[in-house]
Amino acid sequence: MSHILITTFGSRGDVQPYVALGLGLQQAGHRVTLITSPDLARGFVDYGVPIAPVPAPFMELASSPEARKAMAGGNSLGLMFKMMTMMQTFLEGQWAIAREGVDAVVFHPKSL
């Protein structure tokens, strides 16, 4: 039995296919851990794939007034700095979990 780490974030639509993949891998006899941000993890905890939420509330940031202003053509430097800081935290969390011993990593391109 292999331990497969799946790491993803983004919108619900970004995460849901990886949850389905995780379920299929579990049915094939593999041990699966899915990493995503806590704001997304809440929507998938009842699906049966073990989830390791890593602190990085991307959706919360994306819906903030600052993000809406940046998307409307405002100054996005502050938002980019927050996103970079959040991404660093997410990467460190992924690495900490991966170092516990996994046989394979499947990742969404957004999660680097």
ChimeraX attribute file (.defattr): number of C-alpha atoms within 10 A of each C-alpha:
attribute: neighborCount
match mode: 1-to-1
recipient: residues
	/A:1	9
	/A:2	13
	/A:3	17
	/A:4	21
	/A:5	23
	/A:6	25
	/A:7	27
	/A:8	24
	/A:9	27
	/A:10	17
	/A:11	12
	/A:12	14
	/A:13	9
	/A:14	14
	/A:15	23
	/A:16	16
	/A:17	13
	/A:18	21
	/A:19	23
	/A:20	13
	/A:21	15
	/A:22	25
	/A:23	19
	/A:24	14
	/A:25	17
	/A:26	19
	/A:27	10
	/A:28	10
	/A:29	12
	/A:30	15
	/A:31	19
	/A:32	24
	/A:33	22
	/A:34	23
	/A:35	27
	/A:36	27
	/A:37	22
	/A:38	18
	/A:39	18
	/A:40	24
	/A:41	20
	/A:42	12
	/A:43	12
	/A:44	15
	/A:45	13
	/A:46	10
	/A:47	12
	/A:48	11
	/A:49	21
	/A:50	18
	/A:51	23
	/A:52	20
	/A:53	20
	/A:54	20
	/A:55	16
	/A:56	23
	/A:57	20
	/A:58	22
	/A:59	16
	/A:60	11
	/A:61	16
	/A:62	16
	/A:63	10
	/A:64	13
	/A:65	10
	/A:66	16
	/A:67	18
	/A:68	14
	/A:69	13
	/A:70	17
	/A:71	12
	/A:72	10
	/A:73	8
	/A:74	11
	/A:75	13
	/A:76	15
	/A:77	10
	/A:78	12
	/A:79	17
	/A:80	13
	/A:81	11
	/A:82	13
	/A:83	17
	/A:84	12
	/A:85	12
	/A:86	16
	/A:87	19
	/A:88	13
	/A:89	15
	/A:90	24
	/A:91	15
	/A:92	13
	/A:93	18
	/A:94	22
	/A:95	11
	/A:96	11
	/A:97	15
	/A:98	19
	/A:99	8
	/A:100	7
	/A:101	11
	/A:102	15
	/A:103	11
	/A:104	13
	/A:105	14
	/A:106	14
	/A:107	16
	/A:108	15
	/A:109	9
	/A:110	11
	/A:111	16
	/A:112	10
